[in-house]
Amino acid sequence: MPLLIDSEPVEVKNWLDSNEAILVDIRETQELNQASITGAIHMPLSNFDPSQIPKDPGKKFVLICGHGVRSYQVGTFLLERGFLDQAYHVASGIAGWAQAGLPLESS
């Protein structure tokens, strides 16, 4: 069974900058309004539909949430059910992204 791969925020930012990854933010809308990452696709966990996940065979699929718990759960679910062959998640979530000093937008 494929395992979800933990990724560091700086590593994911580099992948995004070089167009090597798709970042899916599964936080809820109210969380997203506080801070978001440019280019991330918003798919809130409350109405997450695995059939709608973006697929690009040439890119890494990366999940992010607040602190890494929900992204781990969703990533594991997607892998176990065969929706994806490989997936990554930001283990420290948006909190780790901010702590690393990476850019965030706020509404």
MONORWO-V11396 format. One record per backbone hydrogen bond with DSSP energy under -1.0 kcal/mol. CO is the residue of the C=O (numbers start at 1). NH is the residue of the N-H. E is the energy in kcal/mol with one decimal. If there is no record, write none. Layout:
BEGIN
CO;NH;E / CO;NH;E
END
This chain:
BEGIN
5;89;-2.1 / 7;91;-1.1 / 8;12;-2.2 / 9;13;-2.7 / 10;14;-2.2 / 11;15;-2.0 / 12;16;-2.6 / 13;17;-2.6 / 14;18;-1.7 / 15;20;-3.5 / 16;19;-1.6 / 20;60;-3.0 / 22;62;-2.9 / 23;41;-3.1 / 24;64;-2.2 / 25;43;-2.5 / 26;45;-2.2 / 28;32;-2.3 / 29;33;-2.1 / 31;35;-1.4 / 33;107;-2.0 / 36;105;-3.1 / 37;40;-2.1 / 41;25;-2.8 / 44;47;-1.4 / 45;48;-1.5 / 49;52;-2.5 / 50;53;-1.2 / 56;59;-2.9 / 60;22;-3.0 / 61;88;-2.7 / 62;24;-3.2 / 63;90;-2.3 / 64;26;-2.5 / 65;94;-2.7 / 66;95;-2.1 / 68;72;-1.2 / 69;73;-2.2 / 70;74;-2.8 / 71;75;-2.5 / 72;76;-2.5 / 73;77;-2.2 / 74;78;-2.7 / 75;79;-2.1 / 76;80;-2.9 / 77;81;-2.1 / 78;83;-2.1 / 78;84;-1.2 / 79;82;-1.1 / 87;5;-2.4 / 88;63;-2.1 / 89;7;-2.4 / 89;91;-1.1 / 90;93;-1.8 / 92;96;-1.8 / 93;97;-1.9 / 94;98;-2.5 / 95;99;-2.4 / 96;100;-1.8 / 97;102;-1.9 / 98;101;-1.7 / 105;36;-2.6
END
